[in-house]
Amino acid sequence: MSFAMEQDIYKELSGTRVLIVDDEKDFAEMCKEYLEGVGIDVVGVANNGTDALEMTENLDPALVILDIRMPGMDGIEVASRIMASGPRPIMFLSAHSEGDYIERARQTGVFTYLIKTKMLDGLLPAIVLTLDHFKELISLKAEMDDLRESIANKSIIEKAKQMVGDRYMIAPNEAYERIRARSRDNNKPMADIARAIVNSGGEL
């Protein structure tokens, strides 16, 4: 990696809130010092799964760097619980590259799996890619949610238009205009007005 590229990565990651989770305290502290050296805000270091869950909830890190093999609750279970409570970027660190670990890690929805022996060389680029990938997925989810909402809104407006037309014996276009006028007069979205109309049996 060129010096200029490294500087760009450092600038992009500056201030990023990161939680480090590893039962090897010396390794965790080394990782903390390394990340803070490039401007990353390490909000906490946890040495077990229980503390990791509590600190994730209380500190709300933008990224969790998580060891896989820990006594008690392992990192894969921790990641699953974190993702279930509120998806966020997670990176796995492990001294193990066995296929079963990688497969279990993949099933959690975690984006990145780094082997500790090669970790420092690839850590910063991996963090950038992990955060970017997460942002892309969140953006895609938001677009899909907007599309679903748009379809649902069109459906309820059409249903309300039909009910208003039937109730007042008016043409569909006129029914639609009355719904739109009610929306404008009440300063509410047409979909909200339409839902109220449907719930009232078509009454404006």
C-alpha positions, 0 to 999 in steps of 0.5 A, a space after each residue: 500500500 502506498 503512503 498516500 493511500 495509507 493517509 487517505 485511509 487514516 483520514 477516513 477512519 479518524 474518529 470511528 468508534 470501535 469496540 475491541 473484544 478479545 480474551 487475550 488482554 495483551 493482544 487487545 491492548 496492542 490492537 487498541 494502541 495501533 488503532 488509536 495511533 491512526 485516529 480511531 476512537 477505541 471506545 472500549 476493550 472487552 475480554 469476554 462475550 458478556 462484557 462485549 454485549 453490554 458494552 455494545 449496547 451502552 457504548 454504541 460502537 460503529 464497528 465491533 472487532 471480535 475474537 472468535 474463540 473465547 471462554 464461555 460465550 464465543 465470538 460467533 454467539 456474541 456476533 449473532 446476538 449483536 446482529 439480532 438486537 441491531 445490525 452493525 458492522 462486525 469484524 472477526 479476528 481469529 488465530 484459526 482458519 478452519 473451514 467450520 469457523 469461517 462457515 459459522 462466521 458467514 452465517 452470522 452476517 459478519 462481513 470480515 474474517 481476519 487471521 490474527 497472524 496477518 491482522 495488522 497488515 490488513 486491518 485498516 483496509 479491512 475496516 474501510 471495506 467492512 464499513 463501506 459494505 455495511 453502509 451499502 447494505 443499509 442503503 439498499 435496505 432503506 431503498 427496499 423499505 421505501 419501495 415496499 412502503 410506496 407499494 403499500 401506500 398506492 394499494 391503500 389509496 386505491 382501496 380508499 378511492 374505490 370505497 369513496 366512489 361507491 359510498 358517494 356514487 362518484 367517479 374514481 377521479 373525483 373520489 381521488 381528488 376528494 382524498 387529495 383535498 382532505 390530505 391537503 386540508 389536514 396537512 397529512 400524507 394521502 396514505 394516512 387519510 386513505 387508511 382512515 377512510 378505509 377504517 371508517 368504511 369509506 366515509 370522508 
